[in-house]
Amino acid sequence: MCPHTCCHHTQESLGPDFYRILDANLNRAKEGLRVCEEITRFHLREAQITKKLRLLRHHLTTIVKNSGIKQNELFACRNSREDLGKNFKGGKNRKSFRGIFMANAQRVKESLRVLEEFLKITKKSSSQDVQKLRFLFYDLEKKAVEKCPGLLDP
């Protein structure tokens, strides 16, 4: 059992860690979606996939807003200066659209899963909405790869 009282929050007393997790993963998901969107827009020239990625990104913002989480709560708990992850030197240098697309698609999927799990604490229906977005993204990722099979090459 965790000795930290911060690990035993009720919905009424969610701490800053909860909001930091939501904020970081909301930003990560939207950033990753935007990168994928730019590749489908400019490299694949795929208007339908681009439009769906943009709508998915905007829908994610709406889901979080409708969950009762307020933007000012996210900003108030953001602590970028002391974030342990800011100094991680991770990832390879990307040398192709493929590498950039696949890395960002993975970021989107992982972040959506984190949001899905943590929104269960506040509003189960919002969690279910994020789950739907995650599966929609799986489909869009597949469509982009089908349009440009080179996105899968090593």
Secondary structure as GFF3:
##gff-version 3
##sequence-region A 1 154
A	DSSP	three_ten_helix	5	7	.	.	.	ID=ss1
A	DSSP	three_ten_helix	11	13	.	.	.	ID=ss2
A	DSSP	alpha_helix	16	38	.	.	.	ID=ss3
A	DSSP	pi_helix	39	43	.	.	.	ID=ss4
A	DSSP	alpha_helix	47	66	.	.	.	ID=ss5
A	DSSP	alpha_helix	71	77	.	.	.	ID=ss6
A	DSSP	three_ten_helix	80	82	.	.	.	ID=ss7
A	DSSP	three_ten_helix	84	87	.	.	.	ID=ss8
A	DSSP	alpha_helix	97	122	.	.	.	ID=ss9
A	DSSP	alpha_helix	124	147	.	.	.	ID=ss10
A	DSSP	three_ten_helix	149	152	.	.	.	ID=ss11
###
